[in-house]
Amino acid sequence: DYCGVRTCPNVNVMNIDCANGKQLNYRGYQSKTSKGKTCQAWNSQYPQKHDKTPARFPNSGLVTNYCRNPTSVSGGAWCYTTDRATRWQFCGVQTCSLESCDSGKQINYRGDLSQTRNGVTCQAWASQYPQSHNKTPARFPNSGLVYNYCRNPTSVSAGAWCYTTGSKRWDYCNVPKC
């Protein structure tokens, strides 16, 4: 249910001007497509009628008319346009310059891998559910603990890891070696 909790668009948990992969976690403020068309607000049904609403995709950041990727389209962030003749377009959000591979302890890894080596989804570092823990972004501010990406904030010798959303408390991730 919608609880009337306001979103905070000015909170900057990482570089919001770019995203990697399918850009599922992009939360920047770009509201024009790569071809210069203005994005339609996600809660609007004009001029494009659609079912990608904030109510149906509550974790996709569908606020105002910002580019997003609620359906995991492989081309990255996109939006419906205000041009009646163009239903939707990709936004061309730039790719971040992150370390997408690492060797050794992987303490500098800043890629967007968010699954364990066994395929279990990682828990967000800022979340205490289902695993409660003390490895929070506030306690480890220089460790890149954003979203649910694999990291190694404590320099564990075997490499990047994460708390899981499954029954196992935590597990290692298969970060590509450089």
C-alpha positions as CSV (number, residue, x, y, z in Angstrom):
1,D,0.0,0.0,0.0
2,Y,1.0,3.6,-0.6
3,C,1.8,5.2,2.8
4,G,2.3,8.8,1.8
5,V,6.0,8.7,2.7
6,R,7.8,11.4,0.7
7,T,10.8,10.5,-1.4
8,C,14.0,12.5,-0.9
9,P,15.4,13.3,-4.4
10,N,18.3,15.2,-3.1
11,V,19.9,12.3,-1.2
12,N,23.1,11.4,-3.0
13,V,24.2,7.9,-2.0
14,M,26.5,7.6,-4.9
15,N,27.2,9.2,-8.2
16,I,23.7,9.6,-9.6
17,D,24.8,11.0,-13.0
18,C,25.7,7.6,-14.3
19,A,24.8,3.9,-14.0
20,N,26.1,0.5,-15.2
21,G,24.7,-2.6,-16.7
22,K,20.9,-2.4,-17.4
23,Q,20.9,0.7,-15.2
24,L,18.2,-0.7,-12.9
25,N,19.4,1.3,-10.0
26,Y,19.8,4.6,-11.9
27,R,18.3,7.4,-9.7
28,G,19.6,10.4,-11.5
29,Y,17.6,13.4,-12.7
30,Q,17.9,13.0,-16.5
31,S,14.5,13.6,-18.1
32,K,15.3,13.8,-21.8
33,T,15.9,10.9,-24.2
34,S,19.2,10.5,-26.1
35,K,17.4,12.1,-29.0
36,G,16.3,15.1,-27.0
37,K,12.7,14.2,-26.4
38,T,11.1,15.2,-23.1
39,C,10.1,12.3,-20.8
40,Q,6.5,11.9,-19.7
41,A,5.8,11.7,-16.0
42,W,5.5,8.1,-14.8
43,N,2.3,8.8,-13.0
44,S,0.8,10.3,-16.2
45,Q,-1.2,8.5,-18.8
46,Y,-0.9,11.3,-21.4
47,P,0.0,11.2,-24.2
48,Q,1.3,7.6,-23.7
49,K,-1.0,5.2,-21.9
50,H,1.1,2.5,-20.0
51,D,1.2,0.2,-17.0
52,K,4.7,1.2,-15.7
53,T,3.4,3.2,-12.8
54,P,4.9,4.0,-9.4
55,A,2.2,1.8,-7.8
56,R,3.1,-1.2,-9.9
57,F,6.8,-0.7,-9.7
58,P,7.4,0.8,-6.2
59,N,11.1,0.0,-6.0
60,S,12.0,1.4,-9.4
61,G,12.3,5.1,-8.5
62,L,9.5,6.1,-10.9
63,V,9.4,9.8,-9.7
64,T,8.4,12.7,-11.8
65,N,9.6,12.2,-15.4
66,Y,13.1,10.9,-14.7
67,C,14.7,8.2,-16.9
68,R,14.4,4.7,-15.3
69,N,14.4,1.0,-16.2
70,P,11.6,-0.6,-14.2
71,T,11.4,-3.7,-16.5
72,S,15.0,-4.6,-16.9
73,V,15.3,-3.7,-20.6
74,S,18.8,-4.5,-21.8
75,G,19.3,-1.1,-23.4
76,G,19.4,0.8,-20.1
77,A,17.3,3.6,-18.6
78,W,14.4,4.8,-20.8
79,C,11.1,6.7,-20.6
80,Y,7.8,7.3,-22.3
81,T,7.9,10.6,-24.2
82,T,5.6,13.6,-24.4
83,D,5.8,13.3,-28.2
84,R,2.6,11.6,-29.3
85,A,4.4,10.1,-32.3
86,T,7.2,8.5,-30.2
87,R,6.0,6.2,-27.5
88,W,9.3,5.7,-25.7
89,Q,13.1,6.0,-26.1
90,F,16.3,5.1,-24.4
91,C,17.9,8.0,-22.4
92,G,21.5,7.3,-23.1
93,V,22.5,7.6,-19.4
94,Q,26.3,7.5,-19.3
95,T,28.2,4.5,-17.9
96,C,30.0,5.1,-14.6
97,S,33.8,4.7,-14.4
98,L,33.7,2.0,-11.8
99,E,36.2,-0.7,-11.1
100,S,34.2,-3.6,-12.6
101,C,36.9,-6.1,-11.8
102,D,39.4,-6.6,-9.1
103,S,42.1,-8.9,-7.8
104,G,43.3,-10.0,-4.4
105,K,41.0,-8.9,-1.6
106,Q,38.8,-6.9,-4.0
107,I,38.6,-3.9,-1.5
108,N,38.5,-1.5,-4.5
109,Y,35.8,-3.3,-6.4
110,R,33.0,-0.8,-7.3
111,G,31.1,-2.7,-9.9
112,D,27.4,-3.5,-9.8
113,L,27.4,-7.3,-9.1
114,S,24.6,-8.0,-6.7
115,Q,24.4,-11.8,-6.5
116,T,26.5,-14.3,-4.5
117,R,28.5,-17.0,-6.2
118,N,25.5,-19.3,-5.6
119,G,23.1,-16.9,-7.4
120,V,21.4,-15.5,-4.3
121,T,20.4,-11.8,-4.4
122,C,22.5,-9.6,-2.1
123,Q,20.8,-7.6,0.7
124,A,21.1,-3.8,0.5
125,W,23.9,-2.6,2.8
126,A,21.6,0.0,4.3
127,S,19.0,-2.6,5.2
128,Q,18.8,-4.7,8.3
129,Y,16.4,-7.2,6.8
130,P,16.5,-10.2,6.6
131,Q,20.1,-10.1,8.0
132,S,20.8,-7.6,10.8
133,H,24.5,-6.5,10.7
134,N,26.8,-3.6,11.6
135,K,28.5,-3.2,8.2
136,T,26.6,-0.1,7.2
137,P,27.4,2.8,4.9
138,A,27.6,5.1,7.9
139,R,30.2,2.9,9.7
140,F,32.2,2.1,6.5
141,P,31.9,5.4,4.4
142,N,34.8,4.7,2.1
143,S,33.9,1.1,1.2
144,G,31.3,1.8,-1.5
145,L,28.5,0.2,0.4
146,V,25.7,1.3,-2.0
147,Y,22.5,-0.6,-3.0
148,N,23.1,-4.3,-2.7
149,Y,26.4,-4.5,-4.5
150,C,29.1,-7.0,-3.6
151,R,31.9,-5.3,-1.5
152,N,34.7,-6.1,0.9
153,P,34.5,-3.4,3.7
154,T,36.5,-5.5,6.2
155,S,39.3,-6.7,3.9
156,V,38.3,-10.3,4.1
157,S,41.1,-12.2,2.4
158,A,38.8,-14.2,0.1
159,G,37.3,-11.1,-1.6
160,A,34.0,-9.3,-2.1
161,W,30.9,-10.6,-0.4
162,C,27.5,-9.5,0.7
163,Y,24.7,-10.3,3.2
164,T,22.0,-12.3,1.4
165,T,18.3,-12.2,1.1
166,G,18.2,-15.9,1.5
167,S,18.7,-18.3,4.5
168,K,22.5,-18.1,4.4
169,R,23.6,-15.0,6.3
170,W,26.4,-14.0,3.9
171,D,28.4,-15.3,1.0
172,Y,31.2,-14.5,-1.4
173,C,30.6,-13.1,-4.9
174,N,32.3,-14.0,-8.1
175,V,33.9,-10.7,-9.0
176,P,35.7,-10.9,-12.3
177,K,39.5,-10.9,-11.9
178,C,41.4,-8.1,-13.7
